[in-house]
Amino acid sequence: MRMPGSSGGWPRSPHDDEPPKRPLPQSCHGESNRSAGNGRTVLVVDDDADVRETVCRMVRSFGYEVLSANGPEDAHAVAHSETTIDVLLSDVMMPNQNGFELAEELTAVRPGIRVLLMTGCASAALACAGQDGAGPFGAGPFSAARGATPLLLKPFSPTELEYALEHVLAIDSA
């Protein structure tokens, strides 16, 4: 995952030219935009510590409460606790269990949990999920075909992550 400030910056997204629905946070390290998360909690699961911490900072900057797990085993422990979890945001490719399997098991334990998966290996993830990558948003970093597990492709920008989280939380709430 390319980090802000690295050479080349963030890749362009089809949504970069769209005006944001509300002001976006200035930085993942700065003050959070508390209105976006509305007290909801996101469980971030990634076996890469640097990626996990960067994603956690981004999610926190949108105003969400954040729980962190370094892999499926830790995620199961959190899911079996009394902690509220609104969204599972998990990497797909992890040792011992992939993100699709983790999502299936956690939604059985927590039926109301929303799922957003992320991956830097799009072809493997799409093949594993049986998706063709053509979501309602066209070609781009985010696919969320009806009935499919929403998938965010790494590297992604804070704007793309915020959009994906908002979309996942809006599913079935309209």
JOPEGI-V694765 format. One line per field, one symbol per residue. ss: DSSP state (2 for helix, 1 for strand, 0 for the rest). Layout:
BEGIN
ss=???
END
This chain:
BEGIN
ss=000000000000000000000000000000000222200011111000222222222222200011111002222222200000001111100000002222222222200001111110022222222000001001000110000001111000022222222222220000
END
